[in-house]
Amino acid sequence: MKEGMLEFIKSRRSTRKYKPDQVPDEMLNEVIEAGRYAPSGGNNQTAHFLVFRDPEVLKTLAEMAEEEFAGMEVTEGMYKSLANSIQRAKLGGYVFHYNAPVLIAVANRADYSNNIADTSCCLENMMLMANALDLGSCWINQLKWLNENERITAYLRKLGLQEGERIYGAVSIGWPDTADGLPVREPLKRTGNEVTYI
Ligand SMILES: Cc1cc2nc3c(=O)[nH]c(=O)nc-3n(C[C@H](O)[C@H](O)[C@H](O)COP(=O)(O)O)c2cc1C
């Protein structure tokens, strides 16, 4: 089972430029299945996968997110990526999911203590499966940052987000817009993530 596994894990990289071509259903289902087979605290299995594929819905979501971020202010000590989203939204033309043809948002119960942990396992499984299928992927955190935004939440509710659920992360999926059409797989050097052996 271990043949090539570590190298494969190291080859998963974030893709931030996608071709517009849709992902075939069969591949998308395999990616989602990988997410659904992630472990969960106490085997709760309360993750809820919202699979956005409709270009009109994705466009609306991206425009709404841009408007909401543009109305926010960067504050002292703010998480750098959130500040970046606000600044880019204020400039206009900001598309938080990089125009990927698929965005899978993972929701979970707001009152469940392992919500973020379970979601993270689902997202990593899906990113690894996407890589195995030569698809690009990238963790997308913007919907999590907009969790308390009433306008976005109301729109997501109409699309299937259930009462008591929040989105704790998302992943963009699509064909990488690279010269050879494959994801960049050069491992990113680790300079952090310290290890202490005891
Ligand atoms: C919790 C988390 C949140 C992230 N949020 C975003 C995001 O909103 N947008 C984005 O482009 N990348 C996001 N990323 C991707 C990281 O920037 C990326 O994994 C990191 O720079 C390492 O690069 P690599 O994925 O190519 O190895 C996120 C990753 C994690 C784990």
The ligand as a Gaussian input file, in Angstrom:
#p B3LYP/6-31G(d) Opt

LIG

0 1
 C       -6.571000      26.338000       6.303000
 C       -6.102000      26.756000       4.933000
 C       -6.656000      27.867000       4.339000
 C       -6.255000      28.254000       3.046000
 N       -6.916000      29.272000       2.429000
 C       -6.615000      29.584000       1.143000
 C       -7.375000      30.538000       0.429000
 O       -8.366000      31.065000       0.911000
 N       -6.991000      30.834000      -0.832000
 C       -5.889000      30.260000      -1.411000
 O       -5.570000      30.604000      -2.545000
 N       -5.172000      29.317000      -0.774000
 C       -5.514000      28.957000       0.478000
 N       -4.826000      27.958000       1.130000
 C       -3.721000      27.274000       0.436000
 C       -2.361000      27.641000       1.024000
 O       -2.051000      28.981000       0.678000
 C       -1.315000      26.657000       0.463000
 O       -1.663000      25.353000       0.852000
 C        0.085000      26.965000       0.945000
 O        0.522000      28.218000       0.444000
 C        1.105000      25.883000       0.525000
 O        1.122000      25.731000      -0.891000
 P        0.744000      24.352000      -1.603000
 O       -0.697000      24.039000      -1.279000
 O        0.970000      24.575000      -3.066000
 O        1.647000      23.289000      -1.046000
 C       -5.219000      27.545000       2.386000
 C       -4.666000      26.420000       3.007000
 C       -5.111000      26.010000       4.251000
 C       -4.546000      24.749000       4.865000

